[in-house]
Amino acid sequence: MDELLSVFLYWIDQGVKIFRVDNPHTKPIPFWQWLIAEVRQKDADVIFLSEAFTRPKIMASLAKLGSPSPYTYFTWRVGKQD
């Protein structure tokens, strides 16, 4: 995991402030909690945009982390019947 953190920190040092993350729901929520906290220690202005195609409950969990700002083209999906 430290190698992945190093990659993020490298790009932050290059001036990158926004990262697009595909399928964040395929990684455990504690992983994102750790990574976002570590990245924000370096730069609190970094934004994670996450394309997640998953259940509304998982999307809400990702959003509560303080960023991955999850988005999907299933914007109308709010329940199981959808």
All heavy atoms as an XYZ file, in Angstrom:
684
protein
N       0.819     -1.195      0.000
C       0.000      0.000      0.000
C       0.859      1.254      0.000
O       0.456      2.264     -0.538
C      -0.953     -0.007      1.192
C      -2.091     -0.994      1.042
S      -3.505     -0.750      2.128
C      -2.799     -0.875      3.743
N       2.022      1.163      0.616
C       2.893      2.333      0.643
C       3.351      2.731     -0.753
O       3.579      3.909     -1.026
C       4.102      2.085      1.541
C       3.717      2.049      3.022
O       2.706      2.675      3.379
O       4.429      1.400      3.795
N       3.482      1.743     -1.655
C       3.866      2.058     -3.035
C       2.782      2.876     -3.723
O       3.086      3.832     -4.441
C       4.139      0.780     -3.822
C       5.412      0.082     -3.401
C       5.646     -1.206     -4.170
O       5.090     -1.360     -5.269
O       6.388     -2.040     -3.661
N       1.531      2.511     -3.498
C       0.432      3.266     -4.085
C       0.391      4.678     -3.522
O       0.213      5.645     -4.261
C      -0.900      2.562     -3.833
C      -2.130      3.250     -4.419
C      -2.020      3.399     -5.926
C      -3.377      2.490     -4.049
N       0.575      4.802     -2.229
C       0.624      6.123     -1.614
C       1.749      6.947     -2.223
O       1.574      8.122     -2.525
C       0.807      6.003     -0.102
C       0.952      7.318      0.653
C      -0.272      8.216      0.448
C       1.201      7.061      2.124
N       2.890      6.333     -2.462
C       4.020      7.032     -3.071
C       3.674      7.575     -4.454
O       4.110      8.665     -4.825
C       5.231      6.108     -3.180
O       5.695      5.752     -1.906
N       2.900      6.821     -5.197
C       2.480      7.276     -6.530
C       1.617      8.529     -6.404
O       1.825      9.519     -7.111
C       1.738      6.160     -7.291
C       1.109      6.689     -8.569
C       2.678      5.002     -7.590
N       0.639      8.489     -5.511
C      -0.202      9.666     -5.298
C       0.636     10.860     -4.862
O       0.468     11.973     -5.365
C      -1.289      9.384     -4.255
C      -2.498      8.695     -4.807
C      -2.624      7.319     -4.735
C      -3.517      9.417     -5.404
C      -3.744      6.677     -5.231
C      -4.645      8.794     -5.915
C      -4.749      7.413     -5.832
N       1.539     10.648     -3.921
C       2.360     11.760     -3.417
C       3.275     12.312     -4.498
O       3.508     13.530     -4.557
C       3.151     11.305     -2.192
C       2.302     10.888     -0.982
C       3.195     10.468      0.177
C       1.343     11.991     -0.565
N       3.778     11.449     -5.365
C       4.603     11.917     -6.479
C       3.807     12.895     -7.349
O       4.286     13.978     -7.682
C       5.089     10.737     -7.333
C       5.687     11.183     -8.646
C       7.001     11.640     -8.697
C       4.940     11.193     -9.808
C       7.552     12.084     -9.892
C       5.480     11.638    -11.001
C       6.783     12.079    -11.037
O       7.325     12.531    -12.217
N       2.588     12.494     -7.737
C       1.793     13.344     -8.606
C       1.343     14.624     -7.902
O       1.243     15.679     -8.536
C       0.620     12.562     -9.184
C       1.106     11.623    -10.251
C       1.195     10.266    -10.176
C       1.639     11.995    -11.520
N       1.745      9.778    -11.330
C       2.026     10.809    -12.171
C       1.842     13.206    -12.169
C       2.586     10.807    -13.446
C       2.394     13.210    -13.441
C       2.760     12.024    -14.067
N       1.099     14.554     -6.611
C       0.782     15.768     -5.861
C       1.970     16.729     -5.912
O       1.804     17.935     -6.107
C       0.388     15.420     -4.411
C      -0.958     14.693     -4.398
C       0.336     16.675     -3.540
C      -1.299     14.045     -3.079
N       3.170     16.191     -5.768
C       4.382     17.024     -5.865
C       4.524     17.662     -7.241
O       5.159     18.707     -7.385
C       5.630     16.209     -5.541
C       5.770     15.891     -4.057
O       5.098     16.556     -3.237
O       6.530     14.955     -3.735
N       3.928     17.036     -8.263
C       3.974     17.584     -9.619
C       2.866     18.608     -9.859
O       2.770     19.189    -10.930
C       3.865     16.455    -10.665
C       4.890     15.359    -10.532
C       6.310     15.878    -10.467
O       6.746     16.642    -11.326
N       7.028     15.496     -9.427
N       2.004     18.812     -8.857
C       0.946     19.807     -8.955
C      -0.443     19.257     -9.235
O      -1.394     20.018     -9.390
N      -0.588     17.946     -9.303
C      -1.895     17.343     -9.551
C      -2.736     17.429     -8.280
O      -2.273     17.079     -7.195
C      -1.745     15.875    -10.017
C      -3.106     15.209    -10.161
C      -0.959     15.805    -11.319
N      -3.969     17.902     -8.422
C      -4.865     18.064     -7.271
C      -6.123     17.214     -7.373
O      -6.848     17.060     -6.401
C      -5.310     19.525     -7.142
C      -4.196     20.490     -6.883
C      -3.811     20.446     -5.460
C      -2.826     21.572     -5.167
N      -2.478     21.615     -3.778
N      -6.404     16.673     -8.559
C      -7.618     15.897     -8.764
C      -7.242     14.542     -9.343
O      -6.506     14.460    -10.321
C      -8.605     16.616     -9.702
C      -8.981     17.982     -9.120
C      -9.853     15.764     -9.940
C      -9.798     18.848    -10.051
N      -7.770     13.484     -8.726
C      -7.521     12.127     -9.181
C      -8.849     11.453     -9.497
O      -9.783     11.520     -8.703
C      -6.794     11.304     -8.110
C      -5.416     11.801     -7.826
C      -5.194     12.723     -6.819
C      -4.335     11.361     -8.572
C      -3.919     13.194     -6.551
C      -3.055     11.815     -8.314
C      -2.851     12.739     -7.304
N      -8.919     10.794    -10.638
C     -10.090     10.004    -11.007
C      -9.787      8.548    -10.667
O      -8.784      7.994    -11.086
C     -10.379     10.123    -12.495
C     -11.581      9.321    -12.928
C     -11.803      9.508    -14.427
N     -12.949      8.761    -14.878
C     -12.884      7.541    -15.396
N     -11.723      6.921    -15.508
N     -13.982      6.941    -15.799
N     -10.673      7.945     -9.884
C     -10.482      6.566     -9.438
C     -11.606      5.710    -10.024
O     -12.781      5.982     -9.793
C     -10.520      6.481     -7.891
C     -10.355      5.052     -7.430
C      -9.460      7.392     -7.279
N     -11.242      4.693    -10.793
C     -12.240      3.771    -11.337
C     -12.568      2.690    -10.320
O     -11.676      2.124     -9.687
C     -11.716      3.097    -12.602
C     -11.696      4.026    -13.798
O     -12.369      5.065    -13.752
O     -11.009      3.702    -14.778
N     -13.832      2.404    -10.188
C     -14.315      1.290     -9.377
C     -13.773      1.254     -7.952
O     -13.224      0.245     -7.511
C     -14.026     -0.035    -10.084
C     -14.697     -0.101    -11.432
O     -15.876      0.186    -11.549
N     -13.957     -0.458    -12.457
N     -13.928      2.331     -7.189
C     -13.416      2.337     -5.817
C     -14.112      1.313     -4.924
O     -13.556      0.889     -3.914
C     -13.703      3.758     -5.334
C     -14.893      4.169     -6.131
C     -14.682      3.549     -7.490
N     -15.298      0.889     -5.331
C     -16.057     -0.080     -4.536
C     -15.424     -1.467     -4.566
O     -15.842     -2.345     -3.826
C     -17.508     -0.143     -5.019
C     -17.640     -0.474     -6.473
N     -17.369      0.456     -7.464
C     -17.979     -1.617     -7.097
C     -17.557     -0.110     -8.632
N     -17.931     -1.378     -8.448
N     -14.407     -1.659     -5.382
C     -13.717     -2.952     -5.413
C     -12.620     -3.045     -4.363
O     -11.973     -4.084     -4.232
C     -13.118     -3.235     -6.804
O     -12.125     -2.249     -7.095
C     -14.200     -3.228     -7.868
N     -12.398     -1.965     -3.638
C     -11.423     -1.936     -2.534
C     -12.183     -1.722     -1.229
O     -13.198     -1.035     -1.203
C     -10.412     -0.794     -2.705
C      -9.760     -0.692     -4.063
C      -8.870     -1.872     -4.345
C      -8.190     -1.762     -5.695
N      -9.038     -1.999     -6.851
N     -11.687     -2.254     -0.133
C     -12.376     -2.085      1.157
C     -12.438     -0.617      1.599
O     -11.500      0.156      1.355
C     -11.524     -2.895      2.134
C     -10.664     -3.774      1.300
C     -10.497     -3.090     -0.025
N     -13.527     -0.254      2.244
C     -13.703      1.110      2.760
C     -12.522      1.519      3.654
O     -12.028      2.647      3.525
C     -15.047      1.249      3.501
C     -16.230      1.036      2.528
C     -15.154      2.578      4.231
C     -16.375      2.089      1.450
N     -12.015      0.651      4.550
C     -10.863      1.058      5.363
C      -9.631      1.446      4.540
O      -8.863      2.309      4.946
C     -10.566     -0.177      6.227
C     -11.885     -0.862      6.338
C     -12.535     -0.660      4.988
N      -9.464      0.821      3.383
C      -8.364      1.220      2.496
C      -8.518      2.667      2.092
O      -7.562      3.438      2.170
C      -8.311      0.330      1.242
C      -7.437      0.901      0.165
C      -6.057      0.779      0.251
C      -7.977      1.580     -0.912
C      -5.242      1.325     -0.737
C      -7.172      2.124     -1.892
C      -5.797      1.997     -1.805
N      -9.699      3.076      1.637
C      -9.916      4.467      1.220
C      -9.783      5.424      2.391
O      -9.259      6.530      2.236
C     -11.272      4.604      0.524
C     -11.278      3.921     -0.794
C     -11.998      2.820     -1.155
C     -10.483      4.263     -1.927
N     -11.699      2.463     -2.442
C     -10.773      3.329     -2.939
C      -9.545      5.254     -2.196
C     -10.175      3.370     -4.194
C      -8.946      5.296     -3.449
C      -9.255      4.371     -4.424
N     -10.248      5.017      3.563
C     -10.081      5.866      4.747
C      -8.604      6.141      4.983
O      -8.207      7.284      5.238
C     -10.700      5.208      5.978
C     -12.196      5.150      5.941
C     -12.785      4.295      7.048
O     -12.256      3.242      7.371
N     -13.890      4.750      7.615
N      -7.797      5.105      4.916
C      -6.353      5.242      5.131
C      -5.721      6.118      4.048
O      -4.998      7.064      4.357
C      -5.694      3.856      5.142
C      -4.210      3.924      5.077
C      -3.350      4.176      6.117
C      -3.388      3.779      3.918
N      -2.059      4.189      5.665
C      -2.062      3.938      4.307
C      -3.667      3.516      2.577
C      -0.993      3.870      3.416
C      -2.618      3.442      1.682
C      -1.300      3.609      2.112
N      -6.001      5.790      2.787
C      -5.352      6.506      1.685
C      -5.717      7.989      1.680
O      -4.842      8.854      1.573
C      -5.717      5.870      0.349
C      -5.039      6.527     -0.855
C      -3.545      6.274     -0.837
C      -5.651      6.045     -2.144
N      -6.996      8.285      1.829
C      -7.426      9.686      1.816
C      -6.805     10.457      2.979
O      -6.339     11.585      2.811
C      -8.964      9.781      1.818
C      -9.495      9.267      0.471
C      -9.430     11.204      2.088
C     -10.985      9.064      0.444
N      -6.763      9.853      4.151
C      -6.147     10.524      5.307
C      -4.666     10.799      5.053
O      -4.170     11.893      5.347
C      -6.323      9.681      6.566
N      -3.955      9.823      4.502
C      -2.524     10.001      4.219
C      -2.293     11.082      3.172
O      -1.408     11.922      3.318
C      -1.907      8.679      3.751
C      -1.842      7.612      4.812
C      -0.859      7.951      5.931
O       0.220      8.493      5.648
O      -1.179      7.660      7.091
N      -3.093     11.054      2.118
C      -2.945     12.056      1.053
C      -3.269     13.444      1.588
O      -2.563     14.417      1.314
C      -3.834     11.695     -0.163
C      -3.961     12.856     -1.123
C      -3.278     10.464     -0.866
N      -4.314     13.553      2.392
C      -4.711     14.864      2.913
C      -3.713     15.419      3.932
O      -3.684     16.623      4.164
C      -6.106     14.773      3.512
C      -7.139     14.539      2.408
C      -8.288     15.458      2.541
N      -9.110     15.442      1.365
C     -10.367     15.028      1.342
N     -10.928     14.597      2.448
N     -11.052     15.083      0.222
N      -2.900     14.558      4.531
C      -1.820     15.077      5.383
C      -0.810     15.841      4.535
O      -0.224     16.816      4.995
C      -1.116     13.938      6.120
C      -1.881     13.409      7.291
C      -1.122     12.319      8.020
O       0.045     12.039      7.742
N      -1.778     11.682      8.967
N      -0.621     15.385      3.315
C       0.312     16.051      2.389
C      -0.325     17.292      1.782
O       0.302     18.322      1.659
C       0.720     15.064      1.301
C       1.531     15.622      0.183
C       2.954     15.848      0.589
C       3.769     16.293     -0.621
N       5.134     16.559     -0.298
N      -1.598     17.161      1.370
C      -2.284     18.275      0.721
C      -3.790     18.125      0.943
O      -4.419     17.250      0.356
C      -1.969     18.291     -0.770
C      -2.467     19.539     -1.463
O      -3.487     20.113     -1.037
O      -1.826     19.951     -2.446
N      -4.341     18.982      1.751
C      -5.763     18.899      2.110
C      -6.693     19.266      0.959
O      -7.893     19.017      1.031
C      -6.047     19.812      3.306
N      -6.160     19.842     -0.117
C      -6.991     20.279     -1.236
C      -7.164     19.225     -2.329
O      -7.843     19.475     -3.322
C      -6.408     21.543     -1.863
C      -6.443     22.726     -0.908
O      -7.369     22.787     -0.075
O      -5.545     23.578     -0.993
N      -6.576     18.065     -2.164
C      -6.696     17.012     -3.173
C      -8.133     16.488     -3.214
O      -8.772     16.313     -2.178
C      -5.705     15.860     -2.890
C      -5.993     14.660     -3.776
C      -4.283     16.337     -3.089
N      -8.622     16.260     -4.427
C      -9.976     15.762     -4.647
C      -9.897     14.410     -5.350
O      -9.137     14.239     -6.296
C     -10.783     16.749     -5.526
C     -10.931     18.085     -4.803
C     -12.136     16.163     -5.905
C     -11.517     19.180     -5.669
N     -10.698     13.470     -4.874
C     -10.839     12.171     -5.526
C     -12.208     12.116     -6.193
O     -13.221     12.292     -5.524
C     -10.747     11.036     -4.509
C      -9.386     10.846     -3.925
C      -8.990     11.554     -2.808
C      -8.499      9.952     -4.494
C      -7.736     11.382     -2.259
C      -7.243      9.766     -3.956
C      -6.858     10.481     -2.836
N     -12.236     11.884     -7.489
C     -13.481     11.636     -8.212
C     -13.522     10.147     -8.496
O     -12.590      9.605     -9.086
C     -13.519     12.424     -9.520
C     -13.502     13.935     -9.380
C     -13.408     14.592    -10.751
C     -14.719     14.421     -8.632
N     -14.589      9.510     -8.088
C     -14.646      8.049     -8.180
C     -15.830      7.602     -9.006
O     -16.972      7.937     -8.703
C     -14.756      7.442     -6.788
O     -13.672      7.838     -6.005
N     -15.541      6.834    -10.040
C     -16.594      6.258    -10.859
C     -16.951      4.893    -10.278
O     -16.165      3.955    -10.366
C     -16.118      6.122    -12.298
C     -17.183      5.632    -13.222
C     -16.686      5.547    -14.640
O     -15.582      5.015    -14.868
O     -17.417      6.023    -15.518
N     -18.106      4.825     -9.656
C     -18.509      3.598     -8.971
C     -19.846      3.111     -9.513
O     -20.815      3.858     -9.541
C     -18.612      3.849     -7.473
N     -19.871      1.883     -9.939
C     -21.101      1.266    -10.426
C     -21.494      0.185     -9.426
O     -21.164     -0.982     -9.583
C     -20.891      0.670    -11.820
C     -20.509      1.712    -12.819
C     -19.183      1.866    -13.195
C     -21.462      2.560    -13.361
C     -18.831      2.847    -14.100
C     -21.113      3.542    -14.270
C     -19.784      3.687    -14.637
N     -22.152      0.614     -8.371
C     -22.453     -0.305     -7.276
C     -23.749      0.108     -6.595
O     -24.418      1.051     -7.017
C     -21.271     -0.341     -6.278
O     -21.504     -1.364     -5.322
C     -21.061      0.996     -5.601
N     -24.073     -0.573     -5.536
C     -25.317     -0.325     -4.807
C     -25.304      1.045     -4.114
O     -24.248      1.538     -3.721
C     -25.529     -1.437     -3.786
C     -25.644     -2.812     -4.426
C     -25.811     -3.924     -3.402
N     -24.789     -3.957     -2.370
C     -23.600     -4.543     -2.491
N     -23.257     -5.114     -3.617
N     -22.741     -4.546     -1.501
N     -26.493      1.636     -3.952
C     -26.583      2.946     -3.305
C     -25.924      2.994     -1.927
O     -25.313      4.008     -1.573
C     -28.087      3.200     -3.211
C     -28.655      2.443     -4.367
C     -27.810      1.192     -4.463
N     -26.016      1.923     -1.132
C     -25.424      1.925      0.209
C     -23.904      2.069      0.129
O     -23.301      2.810      0.909
C     -25.803      0.642      0.948
C     -25.331      0.601      2.372
C     -25.825     -0.654      3.081
C     -25.333     -0.691      4.507
N     -25.792     -1.879      5.222
N     -23.274      1.379     -0.806
C     -21.818      1.482     -0.981
C     -21.454      2.881     -1.471
O     -20.476      3.476     -1.013
C     -21.298      0.421     -1.974
C     -21.651     -0.982     -1.501
C     -19.804      0.578     -2.207
C     -20.839     -1.492     -0.350
N     -22.247      3.425     -2.397
C     -21.999      4.789     -2.889
C     -22.047      5.773     -1.718
O     -21.198      6.657     -1.611
C     -23.043      5.177     -3.937
C     -22.974      4.383     -5.216
S     -21.607      4.841     -6.262
C     -22.237      6.346     -6.953
N     -23.024      5.617     -0.838
C     -23.143      6.506      0.318
C     -21.940      6.353      1.243
O     -21.417      7.353      1.757
C     -24.436      6.224      1.071
N     -21.480      5.130      1.431
C     -20.298      4.899      2.283
C     -19.068      5.572      1.704
O     -18.280      6.184      2.426
C     -20.038      3.399      2.448
O     -21.078      2.793      3.158
N     -18.906      5.476      0.401
C     -17.767      6.136     -0.251
C     -17.851      7.648     -0.095
O     -16.855      8.319      0.182
C     -17.712      5.761     -1.731
C     -17.312      4.315     -2.034
C     -17.573      3.995     -3.504
C     -15.859      4.073     -1.678
N     -19.052      8.193     -0.262
C     -19.235      9.646     -0.149
C     -18.929     10.147      1.252
O     -18.393     11.240      1.428
C     -20.663     10.017     -0.545
N     -19.232      9.362      2.276
C     -19.011      9.778      3.656
C     -17.536      9.838      4.040
O     -17.195     10.358      5.090
C     -19.750      8.845      4.609
C     -21.242      9.033      4.568
C     -21.948      8.061      5.483
C     -23.443      8.214      5.361
N     -24.156      7.240      6.188
N     -16.668      9.321      3.190
C     -15.236      9.343      3.493
C     -14.650     10.751      3.402
O     -13.533     10.976      3.830
C     -14.475      8.413      2.551
C     -14.770      6.938      2.730
C     -14.037      6.147      1.664
C     -14.359      6.465      4.111
N     -15.390     11.689      2.839
C     -14.878     13.037      2.757
C     -14.376     13.365      1.384
O     -14.015     14.483      1.107
N     -14.330     12.481      0.557
C     -14.116     12.645     -0.856
C     -14.464     11.361     -1.503
O     -15.436     11.059     -1.562
C     -12.729     13.095     -1.229
O     -12.784     13.710     -2.465
N     -14.126     10.450     -1.886
C     -14.113     10.060     -3.266
C     -15.220     10.639     -4.160
O     -15.292     10.232     -5.271
C     -14.181      8.560     -3.236
C     -13.773      8.166     -1.916
C     -14.029      9.328     -1.038
N     -16.065     11.527     -3.723
C     -17.076     12.122     -4.589
C     -17.567     11.140     -5.644
O     -17.327     11.319     -6.826
C     -16.520     13.375     -5.270
O     -16.081     14.289     -4.319
N     -18.238     10.066     -5.230
C     -18.615      9.061     -6.208
C     -19.649      9.572     -7.201
O     -20.537     10.324     -6.845
C     -19.190      7.930     -5.357
C     -19.602      8.560     -4.092
C     -18.696      9.730     -3.887
N     -19.488      9.160     -8.432
C     -20.464      9.480     -9.453
C     -20.672      8.244    -10.312
O     -19.866      7.330    -10.326
C     -20.015     10.664    -10.312
C     -18.814     10.377    -11.179
C     -18.976      9.887    -12.467
C     -17.527     10.588    -10.701
C     -17.865      9.611    -13.261
C     -16.430     10.318    -11.488
C     -16.601      9.834    -12.770
O     -15.512      9.564    -13.538
N     -21.782      8.233    -11.008
C     -22.118      7.134    -11.889
C     -23.125      7.643    -12.903
O     -23.751      8.668    -12.687
C     -22.700      5.945    -11.102
O     -23.032      4.901    -12.035
C     -23.928      6.302    -10.323
N     -23.287      6.941    -13.981
C     -24.337      7.360    -14.909
C     -25.682      6.770    -14.509
O     -26.676      6.992    -15.150
C     -23.993      7.062    -16.368
C     -23.667      5.624    -16.701
C     -24.644      4.651    -16.809
C     -22.349      5.256    -16.949
C     -24.329      3.353    -17.130
C     -22.033      3.959    -17.281
C     -23.026      3.005    -17.378
O     -22.701      1.723    -17.711
N     -25.732      6.021    -13.406
C     -26.985      5.519    -12.870
C     -27.536      6.508    -11.837
O     -27.890      6.147    -10.732
C     -26.797      4.159    -12.199
C     -26.366      3.073    -13.150
C     -25.160      2.421    -12.959
C     -27.148      2.704    -14.222
C     -24.761      1.415    -13.818
C     -26.766      1.705    -15.091
C     -25.568      1.053    -14.885
N     -27.619      7.783    -12.185
C     -28.023      8.811    -11.213
C     -29.457      8.630    -10.738
O     -29.813      9.111     -9.675
C     -27.869     10.213    -11.798
O     -28.597     10.284    -13.032
C     -26.401     10.534    -12.047
N     -30.274      7.961    -11.512
C     -31.662      7.752    -11.125
C     -31.831      6.590    -10.163
O     -32.879      6.401     -9.594
C     -32.513      7.502    -12.369
C     -32.085      6.244    -13.081
C     -32.555      4.982    -12.836
C     -31.090      6.114    -14.075
N     -31.909      4.076    -13.648
C     -30.987      4.737    -14.418
C     -30.248      7.009    -14.731
C     -30.104      4.263    -15.378
C     -29.367      6.527    -15.692
C     -29.304      5.167    -16.004
N     -30.810      5.799     -9.958
C     -30.918      4.583     -9.144
C     -30.876      4.943     -7.655
O     -29.857      5.379     -7.148
C     -29.784      3.641     -9.484
C     -29.912      2.328     -8.795
C     -28.866      1.368     -9.252
N     -29.072      0.124     -8.532
C     -28.109     -0.696     -8.219
N     -26.883     -0.446     -8.582
N     -28.382     -1.779     -7.551
N     -31.994      4.732     -6.988
C     -32.061      5.043     -5.569
C     -32.533      3.851     -4.726
O     -32.510      3.916     -3.515
C     -32.952      6.268     -5.288
C     -32.347      7.515     -5.894
C     -34.366      6.039     -5.800
N     -32.957      2.786     -5.367
C     -33.438      1.633     -4.619
C     -33.252      0.345     -5.395
O     -32.869      0.349     -6.565
N     -33.540     -0.764     -4.746
C     -33.337     -2.092     -5.338
C     -34.164     -2.270     -6.617
O     -33.709     -2.872     -7.580
C     -33.692     -3.154     -4.311
C     -33.364     -4.553     -4.746
C     -33.601     -5.552     -3.642
C     -33.179     -6.947     -4.047
N     -33.350     -7.912     -2.966
N     -35.396     -1.752     -6.633
C     -36.259     -1.909     -7.785
C     -35.715     -1.186     -9.022
O     -36.094     -1.519    -10.137
C     -37.677     -1.445     -7.475
C     -37.851      0.057     -7.332
C     -37.423      0.617     -5.975
O     -36.934     -0.097     -5.116
N     -37.596      1.898     -5.786
N     -34.854     -0.211     -8.829
C     -34.290      0.535     -9.950
C     -33.241     -0.281    -10.659
O     -32.784     -0.016    -11.689
C     -33.705      1.861     -9.487
C     -34.757      2.761     -8.877
O     -35.916      2.686     -9.284
O     -34.400      3.522     -7.966
